Amino acid sequence: MDGLDTDTDDTGGAGGVPDGYAAELRAKREEKDEFLAEHPQSPIPPEHREAFSGLDYFDPDPASRVEATVSVHDDPEPVPMETTAGNEVRYVRVATFAFELDGRAYELHGYKQRLEDDDEPVFVPFRDKTTGQESYRGGRYLELHPDDDLVGGASVTLDFNLAYTPFCAYTDTFSCPLPPEENWLDAEVRAGERDWSPPA
């Protein structure tokens, strides 16, 4: 549901942002809100769907769409991640993304569960200074869908406007990985989805 292309450098607009980007982002958000409100597989509990009027989002922010330099891990290390259900799931660290946000340097790591699955997206869970305040207390996710294998030294786009809340925020039916400490950002990422709470 978060399907804007985050992996190509189509910089047709001001500040390195493609023309029509904000309109495309809003359209994707409307599509997701419709899914959450109406789809049988929506994680919104049925008793809350009638009153559901859409998620809260931070405003589209061109500065939160950053270019990151890729470091590829040729011998990926396993990274156990705690989940909201209390158990652990095993991922492997396949890449590290170095970038700047508000003039400061940061890194986030990308993971996979199945190295042999070329169609599996690169999973980038993270926490930031909005976590538990303006965004979901369990952190948020990014997913990258590279057209080709990641290459060390290459540049990819990390678009925090696409940061989304995992389904476990809406119902305990889902168990979701929690971002490992190495992906906790000492930064305020005021982009993407805000926290959701059921209507009173």
Secondary structure, DSSP 4 states (H G I P E B T S, - for coil): ---S--SS----SGGG--TTHHHHHHHHHHHHHHHHHH-TT-SS-HHHHTT-----BPPP-GGGEEEEEEEEEEEEEEEEEEBTTS-EEEEEEEEEEEEEETTEEEEEEEEES-TT-TTSPEEEEEB-TTBTTTB-TT-EEEEE--SS---TT-EEEEEGGG-B--GGGT-TTS--BPPPGGGB-SS----SB-------
